[in-house]
């Protein structure tokens, strides 16, 4: 079964435009309404109420200020195409196409203005009569979920003056409609496009003035001042996620990547699919509904002939695989790779061996059974037509209870987290994710090569004093009826060389507050030692990213880290011959 750009999760006509259609049908001018002047207008109004429209549109206006959500697609339609295990199973394979962008390219941002028209018409028989009509038309794309901003306004007003002395102003029509607040912004989402109008909307600001002879009247001067601001020429009719029937269908699904026939977070109900690649020649990323391309044709032919098919393979954007399943388990647990492409194969393995048994090695879903407590890595080697060699993905797991985590080291006085610890000073550490009925044990391992032995500690928090320079390992073990698991933290202990450096907040997003205290009591320096230098290094590579210099009379400093990428860093502080380093996490 082939569906070509079909609206499995609904199609879209901007709700702001639907409201405008209803509003325009209510306008009354000189006791004539639009339906009197244009009887065909009833066809447009009636079309919005047709059964097919009710089944098709995600959001459907039922009046100038009212709408309904689609109830057919998740109700009657979904029941018709869903087969329970006890039902007769379909003897066909389902594949889908989408004319929307495979790389999640938007047509336009949410709440983009679609129509913006101001027009003033003057009818004058100077100096006796002056008559003016003001028109204001606005329509916007749907805003993000939660917003109830204005999406449609239609206003007509008139002003009549006799001898320029007796003005009579009358609002002929003025109505405003707002976004529901529960909507997802589909109007400019990646997807198959439809023209906004039958003609290109220009950007026009100008006036037209001319003389017109009306029978029975004197010569009447007419002036029209109009401003029409250019807007998107197309809107999204079938979102990519709808054409591929992905689940869940929400705001995150709209802008995802759908490449190489799969998406694990938003899997398609189809066995495989193809979405629109960027046309570099035409500069388009979303194609017109329901246009048929050569790439669609080749892909469908290969699928129908059961040939090896790489037409939907793309290097334009990538979507990484992941293994779905629990991070820890007590007896057994099942793992899979959702949304695999048609024809893909998986080979499973674990390292080290002896901790779990695998139910199979060459299946799409594997069950692991615990042999003993421990940490291990589950590996999946994936082979498919879109890559030259196997793709290897990994997931670190625990056979046993979910491990606790460690926070620290904290300064016991200021209660701020420290990047490093100093020899001879006391710090405390806290176990997070603590549960009642669990047993917790702390073990402190000395630096490699030390003559000291590991020591056991109890309590939450636990207070520790370090006696030598080096990298200590602090372990918290958690035991319950499921078994035992543990978590390690590496602690960098330094001599500190007379400087005490604290940095907060840590982790930090933008502004880091640093306090530098000279514990040697030698606050006076001169010459080349008069400044405090701070350097930021990447923790793993040692690459320096930034440097600051301050006068030594300061003790508190504010460092802007806004341009630094997320990651783990070391802030090295130097004052003369004294140094101290602090580990910094930038979020």
C-alpha positions, 0 to 999 in steps of 0.5 A: 500500500503506497500513500503519496503525501497523504494526511494521516495525521491531518491536513491544514488550512491556516485557521486565521484564513478560515476565520477571515472567510467567515468574517467576510461573509458577515460584512454588510455594506449599504444593506448588501452583504458579500453573499448578496454580491457574490453568491459563490461565496456560500460555496466557500463557507459551505466547503468548511462544513463538508464531511470531508473537510471535517475529517481532513483538517486539524483545526476547522473554523465553524464561525468567525470566532469558533473552531473545533479540533479534528476528532475523526483521525484519532477516532474512527480513522485510527480504528479502521487502520489499526490491526490488533493481534487477534484481527486478520492481519493485512497481506500488504506492506505499507510505504509512505512518501512526503513532499515535506522536508526530510531535514525539518526545514520550516516554510516560515516561523510560527506567528508569521503575518500572512495578510496585512492590508490597510486601505482608505477609499475617499469619495468626494464631491468637493466642497459638498460631500466627503465619504471615506471607507477604512479597511483593515485586514490581518491574518497570522500563522498559528503561534506556538502552543500556549499562546492565544495571540490575535490571528485574524482581524477584519474591520470596515468603518465609514466617515461621512461629512457634509460641508466638512462640518458634520462628521458621521462615523460608523463601524460597519464591521469589526471582529478579532479572532485569537489562537486557541492556545492548545494548537501546534504551529502547523502553518509554516511547519516542514511539509507539502505546500499550497499557494496562499493565494492564486496570485503573488502578493506584492509589497505595495504602498501607494495611492490612486487618485482620479475623477469619475463622473457618476450619473446624476451627480457632479464630478466625484473625485476618488482616492484610494490609499493602500498598503499591502505588505508582502507575506509568505506565498505558500503555507503547509497543507500536509506536514511531513510528520502527518504524511509519514504517519508518525507517533507521537504527532506533536510540536517536536515531531514537526521539525524532526529529521526523517532521513534514510527511512527511519526516525526512532523518536517519532517512528512512522507506522509505515515499513519505510518512507521517503521525504523531500530532499533539498532541491539545490537548483530550485532552492526549495526544501518543501515541495508542492502538494501533490507533485510527483518527482523523479526521486519518488518514482525511482524509490517506489519502483524499487520498493514494488520490485523488491530491489535494493533501494537507496533512493531515500538515503541522504547525506544532507542531514543525519539522525543518530540511532539509540538503544531504547530500554532501562538503564538498570534492571533487577532480573531481566529487561528488553532492549530494541532500536525503534524505527529501523529501516526496511531491510536493516539487520542488528547484531547484539553483544555485551562487554564484559561477558559473564554479567548478563545473558542475551536471548539472541544475537541477531534479532531486532529486540533482545532480552538481557537476563542478569547473572550477577551484579555489575556494570556492562555495555550493550552494543548493537551493530546495525547494517542497512542499505544507506551506509557503507559499513556497520553502524555501532552504537552503545548503551552503558547499563547496570545489572542491579539497582539504579545507582545513586549519584554524588554531588560535591565537594562542598565547602562546609562553611560557604556551602558552594561546590568546589572544582578542586579540593585542597590538602588539609581542608575539610569538605562534604559530599552528598548522595542524590537520588537517595531512597528509603529502605536502601543501604549506602556505603562510602569508600574513599580510595587514595591516589594511585601509588599512595601508601594509604589504604581505602577508608570506609565512611558513613552518613549523608552527607559525608565529611572528608579531609584529604592528606595528600596531593593527587586524584582520589576516588570516592565511591558510593555503594547502594544495596537493596533486594535487587543487589548492589551498584556503585558510583565513582567520583574522581576528586582532584586534590591540590596543595593550593599554594597559598590561594583559596579560589571559589567559583559559583554557580557551578555548573554555570550558564553565563556569568561565573563569580570567582573569589580569590583569597591569599591564605599566606597573608602576603597581600602585597605584591609588586612589579610583574606579580601585581596582576591576578591571571585567570585562564580557562582550559578544556578539561580533556584536551588542555586547550586554552579558550580564554584568559583574563587579567585583574588588579591584585587589589580585587578579591571578587571577579565576574567572568562572562562565559557566554561565548564558551561552548558547553562542557567541562573546563579548568579555571587556573588562577595565578597570583605571582608564584601561587596557583590554584585550579577549579573545575568548571561545568558550563551548561 
